[in-house]
Amino acid sequence: QVQQGNVPGIESAFLAMDTEEGVEVVWNEVQFTEKKVFKAHEEKIVTMFDNLIQVEHPNIVKFHKYWLDVRESRARVIFITEYMCSGSLKQFLKKTKKTMNQKAWKRWCTQILSALSYLHSCEPPIIHGNLTCDTIFIQHNGLIKIGSVWHKIFASAFLEALKTPTRSPREGQRNRHFFPPDFNLAIDDTAVDIYSFGICALEMAVLEIQANGESWVSEEAVTRAGQSVEDPIMREFIEKCLKQEPHQRPTAHDLLFHRVLFEVHSLKLQAAHCFISNQYLMPESLVEEKNKQVNPHAVMAEIQHKDRPGVIWSSSEEVSDIEMKVFCEAVSMNGLYPLMNFAKPRPVLLPRGLSQPIDDDQGIKTPMPEPLEVETRKVIQMQCNIEPNNDKSKWHLTLFLKLEDKLHRHLSCDFLPSDNSKGLALELVHFGFISEEDCERLAFFLEEAFNKHQFNSS
């Protein structure tokens, strides 16, 4: 049995093995009080869990899959989440004997804010509602992930229907200081998460906020801990998050631009992100081929001075293929180097199932088809071949896709010259061959291939 954050109604959580992917995961069970209570909420439950699967960010604990288990004697939902083996941020801070390194503090704050900015930019915004050092996890490589994203949704929608409802976080004495006075009020919004983040940032800076023998941390203790932060810019950053009035707290996106966190990313990092986003257009041997073309004496940049010799930078070293692959994998796979400081939050359109639930009007509803299995793996390389059929009225498309886990998809179909590349890409998403994130890229790739084939045929 494992503990992965305080989530209401979780009957039990166990360590399990995903035999398809070969990784450890967490098996969670949500028990309902009665079968008829479950049936009354079933449609809302399915919508909510379908939407949770769509929440994907490198700094958010991944929600893999779920299924319903309804029998005569019980009703439950089983869902599988990513396992965070290195423990919570709270556990890490307790083991740390000396003051946190400022560089690490900045990196962690940036990762947490990247996740919050993603959640808050969804339409409608997703409020975490349970952000504490117990629900933030740290991996061995320094990657931060926030868990228990579904806490607020569970507590708002099904708390009375659950077999083992837990108390709200505000009632929990140990973590009461993580939540502002406006928590659970009608105006409850994303500002709640910003306050909680401020307390997390403070605990990361001072390691622990002393309760002075009490069972809970008082406001005075929080104030004293804030005053003990030596760096004035860090202190001002934390104080902004802990404003008593919700409207005075900055957004997660604005905090990423605060002078304590903001930095101009290196050209190497920006180039890596550009390389990864267009990787499907490039052959695997690109780096090796380009290295052969590099002139080691070529001048890459030069600064000229009138009164003294200038400075010259030349490409004196080859780029190691292995070194570049390792760096690109770190950028693309583990979220350690997000370009969040420059990116404006792009709304992630999700149905109302992830917002504050509203009771549906009773009436006749159109039955929903069973959802197909969703592909979440990204395509890292695309190749295609187009040939005319024997009767010349149709084309035959052969599509080769290489996924990020090195598995391949080899697909083929016939299509008319008038067929739309976007429609074909949407079909591949619908049937689970590619992820929704790759839809636009594949449509663009196919459009270019179609146009090239038409040009060569004319």
TILO-870319 format. One record per residue (C-alpha): x, y, z. Coordinates in steps of 0.05 Angstrom, whole numbers, plus 32768, in hexadecimal, padded with zeros to 4 digits. Example, Ala and Ser with C-alpha at 12.3 -4.5 7.8 and 13.67 -1.06 7.14 Angstrom:
<pts>
80F67FA6809C81117FEB808F
</pts>
This chain:
<pts>
800080008000801A80467FEE8009808D8001800880BF7FC87FE580FC7FE57FA58108800B7F6B80F97FDC7F2380F57FF57F0080B27FEE7F3D808A7FDA7F2E80477FFC7F74802D7FEE7FB080397FC17FE180017FAF80227FFB7F8980167FD47F49803A7FC27F0980237FD87EC480347F9A7E9C802A7FBE7E59805B7FF77E6780867FD17E9A808380097ECE806A800F7F16802880337F1F7FF780417F577FB4801B7F597F7F80487F797F3980337F8E7EFE80617F9B7EC4803E7FBE7E7D80587FBC7E4A80517FF47E14802E7FCB7E0C80147F847DD080427F777DF8807E7F8F7E2F806B7F5E7DFC80637F257DE280A97F337E2880C67F297E4180957EF37E3D80C47EB77E6080FC7EDD7E9580CB7EF67EA580B27EB07EAA80FA7E957ED8810E7ECE7F0780D47EC77F0980DA7E7B7F1F81227E847F5381127EB97F7680E57E887F7E81217E597FA581487E8F7FED81407E79802881697E90807081557EA2806781727EE8802481517EF7801D81097F0F800080E47ED37FBA80C67ED67FBF80877EAA7F7D80647EA57F3E804F7ECC7F05801E7ECB7EC380137EF07EB67FD67F1C7E6B7FD07F2A7E517F917F4C7E147F807F767E3A7F8B7FB77E647FC77FA67E747FFF7F757EBA801B7F6C7EE780407F3C7F2E80277F327F6080577F147FAA80517F067FDB808A7F12802580957F0B804F807C7F46807E80AF7F6680B380827F8580DF80B87FA480AC80D37FD5808C81167FE380AC815A7FE8809A815B803280C3811B803E80FE8137801780FE8178803E80FD81528080813C812C806B8160816C8055818D8186808C81A381C9806F81818204804E816781F680088194820A7FCE817682487FAC8181822B7F66815A81EB7F79812382167F9A811B823E7F59811981FF7F2E80E481DF7F5A80B9821D7F5D80BC82237F1180A581DB7F08806B81E17F39805582227F19805A82037ED4802881CD7EEA7FF982007F0B7FFC822D7ECE7FE781F17EA37FAD81DF7ED17F9582277ED97F9882337E8E7F6781FB7E807F21820F7E6B7F01820C7E9E7F3C82147ECE7F4F81D87EF87F5981EA7F417F8781BA7F657F6C81CB7FAA7F9B819E7FD27FE181B87FC2801081A97FFC8056818E80048035814A800E8015814B7FC9805381637FA58084812B7F9380CD812D7F8180F280FB7F56813B80E77F5C814F81137F21813181527F4180F081507F1A80B4816B7F40806D81517F34802D81667F567FFB812F7F677FB4812B7F807F9B81587F487F5781357F4C7F4E81477F967F2381857F8C7EF881627F587EEC81267F867EDD81517FC37EAC817D7F9D7E8781487F757E8481077F9B7E9881127FE37E5580FE80017E4E80C27FD27E9280A47FE47E98806B80157ED48087803A7ED180D380327F0A80F880527F09813C80717F18817880467F61819180497F4B81CF80707F3481A280A97F77817D80AB7F9E819E80E27FE4818D80C97FDC81AE80857FAA81E480977FDD821C808B7FE1820980417F9B822480347F85826E80347F49828C80587F22828C80167F298240800E7EE6821D7FFE7EC0825F7FF87E9382707FBE7ECC82997F9E7EFA825D7FA37F2782627F657F6E82587F4C7F88828B7F817F7F82537FB47FB6822B7F917FE482687F907FDF82707FDB7FEE82267FE58029822B7FB6804382677FDF8044823B801E806782037FF7809B82367FDE80A5824E802580AE8208804180E081F9800981078237801D8108822B8069810081DF806880CA81E0809E809A821280BC809E82088107805B81FD812A807A820A816F805981CE818F801381DA81737FEE81A781497FE981D881108013821180F27FF8825681057FF8829580DA802C82B28109805A827680FB8052828080B0806282CA80B880A182BB80E180B8828780AE80AE82B9807680D782EE809A810F82BB80A3811A82B58057815B82DA804C815682EA8002812883287FFC811183167FB580FD82CF7FCA80D982EC800780B3831E7FDC80A082E67FAB808382BB7FE3805E82F68002803B83047FC0801F82BD7FC0800782C380097FDC830280017F9C82FB802A7F7183177FF27F6A82E47FB97F6983197F827FAD83347F997FD082F37F8D7FF382EC7F497FE482B47F18801282787F0F802582927ECB803682D77EE6806182B87F1D808C82967EE880A082DC7ED180B382F37F1780FB830A7F1A810E82D47F4C80FC829D7F1980FF82BC7ED4813C82AE7EAA814D82B17E60815582697E49819582557E278196824D7DDC81A782037DE6816781F87E0E813B821E7DDC815B81F87DA2814D81B67DC5810481C77DCD810081DB7D848124819B7D7080F481707D9880B581927D7F80CB81857D3780ED81427D4280B9811C7D1980D281427CDB811B812F7CE5814180EE7CD5815F80C87D0F81A680D37CF6819F811F7CF281D281307D28820680FF7D0C81FD811B7CC5820181647CDC824081557D058263813E7CC5825381817CA5826D81AC7CDE82AC81D47CD082D381D47D1382F382167D0082B4823B7CEC82A6827B7D11826382777D35826382BC7D56829282F77D5D829883367D8782C5836C7D6C82E783A17D98830B83E07D7F833D83E47DB8834B839A7DC3834883577DA08303833D7D9282E482FC7DAB82D582C37D7C82AB82847D8882B7824A7D59829782057D5482D581E27D6E82B181A57D8B828481727D6C823F81687D8B823C81237DAA820080FD7D8F81F780DA7DD381FE811A7DFA81CA813D7DCF819981027DD581A081017E218193814C7E258158814A7DF6813981107E1C814081387E5D811D81737E3C80E5814A7E1C80D881127E4D80E081297E9480CC81727E94810A818B7EB7811481C37E8580D081E17E7280CD82217E488094823A7E7380B182807E8080A582967E398066826E7E288022828E7E307FF1825E7E507FCA823C7E187F8582277E307F7C81DC7E327F3481D17E1E7F13819E7E4B7EC9818E7E557EA681A77E937EB581657EB67EF581827ED37ED481C27EEC7EAA81CC7F2B7E7381997F1E7E2C81B07F137DF281817F1A7DD9816E7ED57D91817C7EC27D68813D7EC17D54812A7E7B7D6080FC7E407DA980F67E317DCA80DE7DF27DF0809E7E017E3B80A77DFC7E6580747DD57E9A804E7DFA7EDB80777DF97F1380597DD07F57804F7DEF7F7D80907DEF7FC480927DD57FF180BD7E00803580AD7DE3805380E37DB7806A80D77D7080B480E87D6780BC80D67D1E808D80D37CE2809880B67C9C806680A97C658062808F7C1E802A809F7BEC801D80777BAD7FE380767B7C7FB580397B7C7FAE800E7B3E7F6F80327B287F9080767B337F5180907B567F6E80887B9C7FB0808F7BBF7FCF805C7BEE7FEF80797C2C802280547C56803280777C98806B80667CC7806980837D0D809F807C7D42808680877D8980AE80A47DC480B4805E7DE480D780477DA3809B801D7D8D808480257D458040802A7D22803C80157CD97FF9802C7CBB7FDD802C7C757F9C80417C547F7D80577C127F63809E7C0A7F4880CD7BD57F70810A7BBD7F3881347BD97F3E81187C1F7F5381477C567F95813C7C7C7F7781597CBC7F3D81287CB87F6D80ED7CB07F9681057CED7F56810C7D167F4280C47D047F8680AB7D1C7F7A80CF7D5F7F3380B47D647F4A806C7D5B7F8480737D8C7FBE80707D5A7FDB80B47D6C7FD380E47DA67FA881227D9F7FE7814C7DAA800481317D697FC6813D7D3F7FD981827D248021816D7D16800B812E7CF07FD781567CC8800D81887CB4803D814F7CA28009812C7C777FF3816C7C55803B81797C3F804181317C277FFF81357C00801481777BDE8058815B7BCC8039811C7BAE800681457B86803E81727B6B806981377B56802D81157B35801981527B0C
</pts>
